[in-house]
Amino acid sequence: MKKRLIFSLLTAAGIALSAPVSAERYVIDTQNAHAFVQFKIAHLGYSWVLGRFNQFEGSFDYDESNPSASTVSVTVNPASVDSNHAERDKHLRSKDFLKVDEFAQATFTSTSYAVTGDNTGLLKGDLTLRGVTRPISIDVTQIGAGKDPWGGYRRGFEGTTRLALADFGIPMDLGPAAREVELFLTIEGVRQ
């Protein structure tokens, strides 16, 4: 009986030790402004309008031994749009663009992550914007990871994607050069 108990305990310990390490949870550091959701769109084909969303939050799970198991979830307040011009921002919040009175948040939830190189990957997920949900792909580069001066651990990524305005029901037509908006994401997460 004693031998059977010792064998059972050793087997259980062996299984526990061989179990894969789970992904680490990171909260996106928006409080200290170490994360950005920015955009760029052509203005009539003559120049660019640049902007950002000042209010968003989210988290991601990342496992170095199994990056394909990574997940991301982000919520953005579209009313926080900031293009450095008050009247334009008012127009961007209107029914012509983001329609923030009716749609108070935009969300992104990942569905998959595939490694494409040493520090690169392709993140796929569902973006809900203006009440419309569509699958999108984001080209991702891992910037780095390590200890911070405050005793924590951080991991950072950047990503880019392009969205067709019409895909999300945005009716404003700014001409052929402005049918897509480019998003640039810089995300620094603090390990929990």
URNOR-V792700 format. One record per residue. N is the residue number from 0. RES is the residue in one letter. PSI is psi in whole degrees, -180 to 180 (none if undefined). Layout:
BEGIN
n=N res=RES psi=PSI
n=N res=RES psi=PSI
END
This chain:
BEGIN
n=0 res=M psi=-43
n=1 res=K psi=-42
n=2 res=K psi=-41
n=3 res=R psi=-41
n=4 res=L psi=-46
n=5 res=I psi=-43
n=6 res=F psi=-43
n=7 res=S psi=-44
n=8 res=L psi=-42
n=9 res=L psi=-40
n=10 res=T psi=-46
n=11 res=A psi=-42
n=12 res=A psi=-41
n=13 res=G psi=-41
n=14 res=I psi=-44
n=15 res=A psi=-41
n=16 res=L psi=-28
n=17 res=S psi=-7
n=18 res=A psi=143
n=19 res=P psi=146
n=20 res=V psi=135
n=21 res=S psi=164
n=22 res=A psi=150
n=23 res=E psi=141
n=24 res=R psi=132
n=25 res=Y psi=139
n=26 res=V psi=132
n=27 res=I psi=129
n=28 res=D psi=80
n=29 res=T psi=-25
n=30 res=Q psi=-41
n=31 res=N psi=17
n=32 res=A psi=47
n=33 res=H psi=25
n=34 res=A psi=146
n=35 res=F psi=141
n=36 res=V psi=106
n=37 res=Q psi=159
n=38 res=F psi=162
n=39 res=K psi=132
n=40 res=I psi=146
n=41 res=A psi=142
n=42 res=H psi=98
n=43 res=L psi=12
n=44 res=G psi=6
n=45 res=Y psi=-27
n=46 res=S psi=-167
n=47 res=W psi=146
n=48 res=V psi=126
n=49 res=L psi=148
n=50 res=G psi=-176
n=51 res=R psi=169
n=52 res=F psi=122
n=53 res=N psi=-19
n=54 res=Q psi=117
n=55 res=F psi=164
n=56 res=E psi=161
n=57 res=G psi=-177
n=58 res=S psi=165
n=59 res=F psi=153
n=60 res=D psi=136
n=61 res=Y psi=133
n=62 res=D psi=111
n=63 res=E psi=-33
n=64 res=S psi=-14
n=65 res=N psi=69
n=66 res=P psi=-27
n=67 res=S psi=-13
n=68 res=A psi=3
n=69 res=S psi=148
n=70 res=T psi=153
n=71 res=V psi=141
n=72 res=S psi=125
n=73 res=V psi=140
n=74 res=T psi=130
n=75 res=V psi=140
n=76 res=N psi=105
n=77 res=P psi=-21
n=78 res=A psi=-13
n=79 res=S psi=12
n=80 res=V psi=138
n=81 res=D psi=106
n=82 res=S psi=16
n=83 res=N psi=28
n=84 res=H psi=109
n=85 res=A psi=-45
n=86 res=E psi=-41
n=87 res=R psi=-41
n=88 res=D psi=-39
n=89 res=K psi=-43
n=90 res=H psi=-41
n=91 res=L psi=-29
n=92 res=R psi=-14
n=93 res=S psi=179
n=94 res=K psi=-18
n=95 res=D psi=-25
n=96 res=F psi=-92
n=97 res=L psi=-19
n=98 res=K psi=54
n=99 res=V psi=-22
n=100 res=D psi=-33
n=101 res=E psi=-33
n=102 res=F psi=92
n=103 res=A psi=-8
n=104 res=Q psi=153
n=105 res=A psi=145
n=106 res=T psi=150
n=107 res=F psi=129
n=108 res=T psi=122
n=109 res=S psi=152
n=110 res=T psi=-22
n=111 res=S psi=159
n=112 res=Y psi=128
n=113 res=A psi=130
n=114 res=V psi=132
n=115 res=T psi=-10
n=116 res=G psi=-169
n=117 res=D psi=-49
n=118 res=N psi=25
n=119 res=T psi=159
n=120 res=G psi=173
n=121 res=L psi=115
n=122 res=L psi=126
n=123 res=K psi=149
n=124 res=G psi=-178
n=125 res=D psi=123
n=126 res=L psi=127
n=127 res=T psi=117
n=128 res=L psi=129
n=129 res=R psi=31
n=130 res=G psi=3
n=131 res=V psi=131
n=132 res=T psi=127
n=133 res=R psi=149
n=134 res=P psi=139
n=135 res=I psi=163
n=136 res=S psi=139
n=137 res=I psi=124
n=138 res=D psi=123
n=139 res=V psi=141
n=140 res=T psi=129
n=141 res=Q psi=125
n=142 res=I psi=-43
n=143 res=G psi=175
n=144 res=A psi=148
n=145 res=G psi=-177
n=146 res=K psi=148
n=147 res=D psi=170
n=148 res=P psi=-8
n=149 res=W psi=13
n=150 res=G psi=6
n=151 res=G psi=-174
n=152 res=Y psi=134
n=153 res=R psi=156
n=154 res=R psi=135
n=155 res=G psi=145
n=156 res=F psi=158
n=157 res=E psi=155
n=158 res=G psi=156
n=159 res=T psi=149
n=160 res=T psi=165
n=161 res=R psi=139
n=162 res=L psi=134
n=163 res=A psi=126
n=164 res=L psi=-42
n=165 res=A psi=-30
n=166 res=D psi=-24
n=167 res=F psi=20
n=168 res=G psi=20
n=169 res=I psi=115
n=170 res=P psi=-18
n=171 res=M psi=129
n=172 res=D psi=110
n=173 res=L psi=17
n=174 res=G psi=167
n=175 res=P psi=-29
n=176 res=A psi=-12
n=177 res=A psi=34
n=178 res=R psi=-12
n=179 res=E psi=149
n=180 res=V psi=139
n=181 res=E psi=130
n=182 res=L psi=137
n=183 res=F psi=122
n=184 res=L psi=131
n=185 res=T psi=117
n=186 res=I psi=121
n=187 res=E psi=123
n=188 res=G psi=147
n=189 res=V psi=123
n=190 res=R psi=136
n=191 res=Q psi=none
END
